[in-house]
Amino acid sequence: MQKNLFIVFSMLVLFVTNSIAQEVVGELNVDNMGLTNKINYSVNNETNGNITTLLVHNNYMYAYLFDEDFNLLNMPLSRKEDNGKYNELVGHKVVDNKYTFIYTNSIRSKLVLYTFDFDKNFNARHEVDLNFSGERIVEAFSSYQNRFFIFFASVNGELILRELDNSYDSLTEIGRYKIEDKEFEGEEILFKRHFLYSKARYVTMGDKTPAPVSSAFSKYKLFNQNNSLILTVENEDIGTSVYAIDLASKKLKETFFPYIEGRKDDYEEFNSFVSNNRIFQISVSNIEMSLLISSLEGQKLKEFYVKKEQEIWFKNTVVVQEGSSILDVYVLGQKITDIKRNFESTAKFLRKISSRTAGVNVLFDNNRYEVIVGGVKDNVMSGILTVASSGLGNFDKDQITKITCLFDENLEHVDEDVDLNTYDFINAFEDDLKSETNSNIFIANGNLYYCYLYRKEEQLRFIEF
């Protein structure tokens, strides 16, 4: 039986890989780079559509400039990687055809910037001091709209947003926002606990892009959405704090969303996700679950509730337990129930996700919400740093138990099959490669691309999904 399942599984992966038409839209010979590359990172210039890919190999950096159709525009610019202990890539900044890749160290004392100017065929290295009196860095970095932002917190209770300026030698203050300590039903919500004393790293969620499930389940997130930077913090069993800065007005709006109370007993696990100006909050115990949806203005819009004795009427898939996301429950309209560990028991689902890091992941596309609710085994930290909004990083390889739900733009349940999403396609494709690829996933000109080093042909390849 297991052998037959393996054959069926292999045929399905091949079927999906061939049917979804993973088109090679660009390729470049990179002789002798193989799999020893330390960095493979791509950046889209949102002004002119060009794309730059940075490869780091044997302590040398190579920057390649492509047009939007992945035609190579210049010979690569290269330089020795001499950043020493400044070896953590945290983002990028783009000005015209000048691309800057931004590194820092573990103690966040400086930024080291490598700039590749393709108009002048020039590269440069800069350093920016991150030490400000009475302040510390909040582990939230954002590369958004060709700009690079960093959050700081002061001992005076201020949240501070700064941007890397165009001289590449300093940070410009965008805004300084006083955050008052609060109390909700006898529980304290303290600024210092959120920003000064916390070592959590904020996971960056891109604008209108799918997010890996395990990253979306972090308790600390930074959303780049609708010309705003939005920090969300889960306050244990109290509620979600949302700090949204509008980049046009430079104003901050702070909103607190209390978790809903259990109808039978106290909930045990909580999380949230922001999408399309709405916040989705999950509250779960081993006996009941609530998915509460509110506007970012604080108005409760809809609640989906279930207890362990009931069927989860608003789910569109069976419960899936997987070690990696290779295929979803439906493959091109065909329901798959014998590939993964699938089950229908609501009690079992609630028991599993309430004992793990529970979370919710939302993608709004084609006027509907695709909502994943589940739990990830606790090898996911409370906060994980993901570089930049265009570099989506790797996808799910963690053990996840989940369901997927579909809602229309009015938050009414849509009773349809769930198609494979982009990350399912990518996982199927990468699994079919059967080797480590040193891959890079990024959004450029409204499309999602998978960039990898094809070892057999010694090529850098770009695949459109």
Legacy VTK file of the C-alpha trace (Angstrom):
# vtk DataFile Version 3.0
C-alpha trace
ASCII
DATASET POLYDATA
POINTS 465 float
0.000 0.000 0.000
2.787 2.438 0.897
4.568 1.685 -2.388
1.370 2.353 -4.330
0.861 5.636 -2.465
4.423 6.669 -3.295
3.831 5.959 -6.995
0.569 7.918 -6.966
2.265 10.748 -5.083
5.164 10.916 -7.570
2.790 10.921 -10.521
0.752 13.723 -8.956
3.810 15.886 -8.335
4.910 15.320 -11.933
1.374 16.041 -13.146
1.168 19.290 -11.201
4.677 20.378 -12.211
3.993 19.801 -15.895
0.418 21.129 -15.864
1.036 24.450 -14.164
3.591 25.452 -16.839
6.536 26.613 -14.802
8.050 28.700 -17.572
11.751 29.508 -17.481
11.612 33.249 -18.138
15.310 33.929 -17.655
18.602 32.092 -17.327
22.225 33.045 -16.900
25.426 30.994 -16.957
27.230 31.145 -13.606
30.114 28.717 -14.052
31.579 27.069 -10.957
29.208 28.749 -8.496
27.320 25.532 -7.832
25.655 25.311 -4.446
28.364 27.092 -2.501
26.632 30.430 -2.922
25.937 32.050 0.447
23.406 34.577 -0.866
20.877 34.562 -3.692
18.684 37.639 -3.372
16.626 39.519 -5.978
15.258 43.066 -5.922
12.642 44.673 -8.153
12.969 48.354 -9.036
9.383 49.510 -8.626
10.070 52.616 -10.721
11.437 51.178 -13.975
10.680 47.462 -13.583
14.317 46.332 -13.685
15.502 43.466 -11.479
18.839 42.968 -9.773
20.023 39.652 -8.373
22.844 39.515 -5.839
24.975 36.371 -5.635
27.696 35.938 -3.021
30.292 33.272 -3.765
33.712 32.667 -2.191
33.547 36.051 -0.407
32.837 37.941 -3.623
29.584 39.747 -4.416
28.146 39.734 -7.930
25.237 41.996 -8.887
23.380 41.304 -12.136
20.945 43.780 -13.731
18.023 42.475 -15.815
15.133 44.213 -17.515
11.573 43.166 -16.704
11.852 40.335 -19.285
15.063 39.026 -17.658
17.357 40.189 -20.431
20.806 40.934 -18.978
21.425 44.681 -19.303
24.977 45.002 -17.960
28.008 42.971 -17.209
27.852 42.084 -13.506
29.328 44.465 -10.972
31.464 42.704 -8.400
33.440 43.424 -5.258
34.944 41.566 -2.339
32.564 40.909 0.522
34.477 42.520 3.388
31.684 42.995 5.873
33.248 40.690 8.487
30.859 40.335 11.388
28.235 42.408 9.541
26.870 39.366 7.746
23.085 39.480 8.168
21.260 40.736 5.091
18.210 42.696 6.293
16.997 44.559 3.231
17.652 46.825 0.289
17.121 50.317 -1.114
16.763 51.341 -4.783
17.365 54.771 -6.361
17.250 54.882 -10.185
19.650 52.116 -11.292
21.506 52.207 -7.985
20.847 49.134 -5.818
21.949 48.957 -2.196
22.057 45.745 -0.166
21.928 46.292 3.584
23.687 44.170 6.198
23.978 44.396 9.957
25.536 42.462 12.839
24.062 40.521 15.727
24.246 43.447 18.167
22.801 45.951 15.658
25.546 48.539 16.140
25.887 49.491 12.454
24.546 48.988 8.989
26.990 48.025 6.252
25.746 49.031 2.804
26.939 47.705 -0.534
25.804 49.899 -3.416
25.969 48.852 -7.072
25.423 51.751 -9.513
24.754 50.327 -12.974
24.564 53.746 -14.653
28.102 54.591 -13.557
29.457 51.006 -13.412
30.505 51.738 -9.865
30.197 50.082 -6.486
30.733 51.445 -2.988
30.647 50.444 0.657
29.132 52.643 3.382
28.563 52.319 7.108
25.717 53.814 9.110
25.844 54.070 12.898
22.764 52.706 14.664
23.580 53.982 18.143
21.165 56.671 19.317
21.285 57.864 22.913
18.477 56.424 25.044
17.208 54.194 22.223
17.422 50.640 20.983
16.506 49.019 17.698
13.176 47.280 17.379
13.793 44.128 15.344
11.626 45.384 12.476
13.206 46.165 9.102
11.188 47.058 6.018
12.190 47.376 2.367
9.068 48.859 0.810
8.484 50.962 -2.309
12.251 51.075 -3.029
12.876 52.523 0.468
14.399 51.051 3.648
12.952 51.670 7.123
14.006 50.779 10.675
12.032 51.087 13.912
13.582 52.271 17.200
12.243 52.598 20.742
13.257 55.193 23.332
13.400 54.961 27.119
10.833 57.794 27.120
8.176 55.551 25.632
8.473 56.641 22.003
8.284 54.476 18.914
10.531 56.002 16.249
10.602 55.331 12.511
13.714 56.172 10.500
14.579 55.795 6.828
17.934 55.321 5.126
18.581 58.583 3.260
19.900 58.937 -0.280
23.375 59.931 0.885
23.764 56.416 2.365
25.525 57.738 5.458
22.682 58.453 7.871
19.073 57.754 8.819
16.304 60.338 8.466
13.641 60.441 11.161
10.160 59.958 9.689
8.229 60.221 12.926
8.404 59.940 16.717
5.302 58.570 18.419
4.516 58.546 22.135
3.042 55.195 23.189
1.302 55.199 26.567
1.158 52.161 28.821
-2.328 50.691 29.047
-4.431 48.370 31.109
-7.131 46.025 29.886
-9.295 44.178 32.427
-6.541 44.347 35.013
-3.779 43.235 32.597
-0.958 45.651 31.754
0.125 46.399 28.179
3.529 48.002 28.538
5.517 49.871 25.907
8.818 48.672 27.355
7.694 45.063 27.242
6.763 45.432 23.573
9.734 47.356 22.280
12.552 47.990 24.771
12.961 44.676 26.515
11.640 42.307 23.879
14.156 40.461 21.707
11.475 39.315 19.273
12.088 39.758 15.587
9.227 40.895 13.402
8.364 38.823 10.347
7.798 41.015 7.304
4.608 40.399 5.331
4.611 41.824 1.797
1.906 43.857 0.123
-0.640 41.589 -1.668
1.750 38.641 -1.687
1.249 35.129 -0.283
3.091 34.359 2.941
4.483 31.015 4.113
2.234 29.617 6.834
4.930 29.164 9.466
6.109 32.778 9.034
2.547 34.101 9.229
2.099 32.321 12.570
4.739 34.486 14.273
3.459 36.505 17.253
5.288 39.618 15.974
4.643 40.798 12.431
5.348 43.809 10.215
2.906 44.331 7.336
3.736 46.459 4.295
0.242 47.308 3.070
-1.588 50.194 1.406
1.306 52.674 1.773
1.502 51.880 5.482
3.847 50.040 7.834
1.829 48.052 10.388
3.342 46.399 13.465
1.252 43.778 15.263
2.023 42.294 18.680
0.147 39.444 20.359
-0.256 40.149 24.090
-0.396 36.629 25.546
-4.106 36.059 26.379
-5.177 39.734 26.285
-5.371 40.964 22.702
-3.539 42.248 19.621
-1.813 45.642 19.607
-1.693 47.266 16.159
0.581 50.219 15.357
-0.020 51.543 11.827
2.064 54.355 10.304
0.746 55.974 7.139
3.796 56.863 5.019
1.993 59.746 3.286
0.783 61.589 6.394
3.532 60.151 8.668
0.871 59.693 11.342
0.559 56.670 13.629
-2.740 55.060 14.522
-2.674 52.746 17.541
-5.523 50.270 18.009
-6.036 47.479 20.518
-8.126 44.433 19.591
-9.036 42.336 22.665
-9.291 38.596 22.161
-12.816 37.256 22.304
-13.813 35.308 25.437
-14.467 31.583 25.237
-18.074 30.494 25.492
-17.310 27.281 27.401
-13.907 27.988 28.975
-10.811 30.134 28.512
-9.020 30.019 25.171
-5.408 28.838 25.244
-3.773 30.051 21.991
-4.184 33.304 20.064
-2.870 34.993 16.940
-3.852 37.434 14.193
-3.230 38.532 10.613
-3.906 41.824 8.825
-5.256 41.804 5.267
-7.186 44.314 3.172
-7.686 46.719 6.103
-9.126 43.954 8.268
-7.697 41.968 11.151
-8.380 38.246 11.489
-7.984 36.946 15.072
-7.887 33.273 15.957
-8.638 32.086 19.504
-8.540 28.366 20.245
-8.614 25.786 23.028
-9.006 22.033 22.900
-12.776 22.388 23.176
-13.685 25.425 21.006
-12.396 27.904 18.429
-13.284 31.396 17.245
-12.217 33.278 14.112
-13.085 36.935 14.697
-12.802 39.476 11.864
-12.772 43.221 12.545
-12.039 46.384 10.614
-8.800 48.172 11.459
-11.013 50.931 12.832
-12.103 48.523 15.571
-15.543 47.456 14.341
-16.344 43.744 14.757
-17.555 42.419 11.410
-17.944 38.643 11.653
-17.258 35.691 13.945
-16.958 32.049 12.934
-17.274 29.757 15.941
-17.101 26.016 16.442
-16.922 23.627 19.395
-15.295 20.213 19.387
-18.566 18.282 19.007
-19.447 20.143 15.792
-18.218 19.949 12.238
-16.221 23.003 11.134
-18.871 24.138 8.682
-16.847 27.035 7.275
-13.805 25.008 6.194
-13.261 24.140 2.530
-10.773 21.315 3.056
-10.359 18.358 5.316
-7.903 18.800 8.172
-4.382 18.371 6.816
-1.354 17.440 8.882
1.875 17.690 6.971
5.602 17.965 7.401
5.979 20.124 4.314
3.530 21.807 1.958
3.914 19.905 -1.290
0.325 19.517 -2.409
-2.883 20.879 -1.002
-6.048 18.924 -0.491
-7.296 19.622 -4.022
-5.172 19.169 -7.141
-6.738 20.781 -10.206
-10.204 20.043 -8.842
-9.377 16.483 -7.751
-9.681 15.839 -4.042
-6.626 14.135 -2.527
-7.224 12.318 0.763
-4.606 9.564 0.745
-1.405 11.538 0.245
-1.109 13.219 3.629
-2.438 12.591 7.085
-5.937 13.964 6.686
-8.808 13.706 9.137
-12.201 15.249 9.801
-12.352 15.222 13.602
-12.876 18.723 14.976
-11.831 17.600 18.474
-8.548 16.215 17.161
-7.890 19.393 15.147
-8.531 21.672 18.143
-6.404 19.507 20.402
-3.466 19.628 18.007
-3.443 23.336 17.180
-4.136 24.521 20.744
-1.027 22.669 21.919
1.161 24.341 19.276
1.740 27.855 17.957
-1.723 28.548 16.549
-2.145 31.097 13.822
-4.059 32.427 10.858
-2.749 33.290 7.395
-4.811 35.342 4.938
-4.498 36.118 1.234
-7.015 38.511 -0.358
-7.159 37.963 -4.106
-9.889 38.196 -6.761
-12.274 39.739 -4.212
-12.131 36.764 -1.854
-10.195 35.739 1.229
-8.280 32.488 1.412
-7.821 31.887 5.132
-5.590 29.184 6.601
-6.173 28.346 10.272
-3.909 25.915 12.089
-0.961 25.265 14.301
2.747 24.834 13.677
5.027 22.695 15.791
6.994 24.883 18.157
10.212 25.084 16.182
8.853 28.443 15.074
10.174 31.170 17.337
7.979 33.939 18.703
9.517 36.156 16.069
11.521 35.326 12.952
13.275 37.865 10.773
12.479 37.715 7.074
14.454 39.977 4.764
12.446 42.548 2.886
8.987 42.557 1.432
10.055 41.500 -2.045
12.244 38.651 -0.868
9.752 36.169 0.490
12.337 33.694 1.690
11.745 29.967 1.892
8.348 28.324 2.183
6.899 25.868 4.610
8.978 22.911 5.751
7.599 22.856 9.292
5.063 20.414 10.695
1.710 22.118 10.256
-1.879 21.091 10.992
-4.332 23.279 9.089
-7.631 23.884 7.379
-8.329 26.325 4.552
-11.457 28.487 4.356
-12.835 30.710 1.601
-14.822 33.908 2.234
-16.094 36.518 -0.189
-15.382 40.225 0.227
-18.453 40.502 2.508
-17.016 37.706 4.699
-19.642 35.171 3.698
-18.432 31.584 3.429
-17.877 30.387 -0.164
-18.638 26.686 -0.617
-16.089 25.754 -3.298
-13.013 23.581 -3.670
-9.713 25.190 -2.733
-7.307 25.340 -5.644
-3.594 24.941 -5.222
-2.017 28.227 -4.194
1.305 29.621 -5.348
3.309 28.102 -2.535
1.885 24.651 -3.214
3.072 24.956 -6.819
6.519 26.109 -5.731
6.870 23.313 -3.200
5.889 20.752 -5.829
8.401 22.241 -8.250
11.241 22.324 -5.747
10.505 18.799 -4.562
10.770 17.646 -8.176
14.248 19.229 -8.421
15.413 16.647 -5.849
18.329 18.771 -4.630
19.093 21.889 -2.640
18.783 24.885 -4.915
19.869 27.949 -2.948
16.558 29.455 -3.995
15.106 32.935 -3.773
11.407 33.832 -4.082
10.469 37.408 -4.932
7.753 39.616 -6.379
8.570 41.721 -9.445
6.209 43.800 -11.574
3.169 42.095 -10.087
4.405 38.529 -10.654
5.968 35.945 -8.357
9.286 34.393 -9.358
11.392 31.521 -8.112
15.119 32.067 -8.722
17.500 29.156 -8.217
20.917 27.820 -9.175
20.491 24.900 -11.571
23.492 22.807 -10.681
23.445 20.478 -13.677
23.806 23.271 -16.231
25.553 25.761 -13.919
22.827 28.299 -14.583
20.890 30.869 -12.614
17.264 30.346 -13.600
14.105 32.392 -13.081
10.759 30.605 -13.047
7.436 32.476 -13.150
4.530 31.160 -11.058
LINES 1 466
465 0 1 2 3 4 5 6 7 8 9 10 11 12 13 14 15 16 17 18 19 20 21 22 23 24 25 26 27 28 29 30 31 32 33 34 35 36 37 38 39 40 41 42 43 44 45 46 47 48 49 50 51 52 53 54 55 56 57 58 59 60 61 62 63 64 65 66 67 68 69 70 71 72 73 74 75 76 77 78 79 80 81 82 83 84 85 86 87 88 89 90 91 92 93 94 95 96 97 98 99 100 101 102 103 104 105 106 107 108 109 110 111 112 113 114 115 116 117 118 119 120 121 122 123 124 125 126 127 128 129 130 131 132 133 134 135 136 137 138 139 140 141 142 143 144 145 146 147 148 149 150 151 152 153 154 155 156 157 158 159 160 161 162 163 164 165 166 167 168 169 170 171 172 173 174 175 176 177 178 179 180 181 182 183 184 185 186 187 188 189 190 191 192 193 194 195 196 197 198 199 200 201 202 203 204 205 206 207 208 209 210 211 212 213 214 215 216 217 218 219 220 221 222 223 224 225 226 227 228 229 230 231 232 233 234 235 236 237 238 239 240 241 242 243 244 245 246 247 248 249 250 251 252 253 254 255 256 257 258 259 260 261 262 263 264 265 266 267 268 269 270 271 272 273 274 275 276 277 278 279 280 281 282 283 284 285 286 287 288 289 290 291 292 293 294 295 296 297 298 299 300 301 302 303 304 305 306 307 308 309 310 311 312 313 314 315 316 317 318 319 320 321 322 323 324 325 326 327 328 329 330 331 332 333 334 335 336 337 338 339 340 341 342 343 344 345 346 347 348 349 350 351 352 353 354 355 356 357 358 359 360 361 362 363 364 365 366 367 368 369 370 371 372 373 374 375 376 377 378 379 380 381 382 383 384 385 386 387 388 389 390 391 392 393 394 395 396 397 398 399 400 401 402 403 404 405 406 407 408 409 410 411 412 413 414 415 416 417 418 419 420 421 422 423 424 425 426 427 428 429 430 431 432 433 434 435 436 437 438 439 440 441 442 443 444 445 446 447 448 449 450 451 452 453 454 455 456 457 458 459 460 461 462 463 464
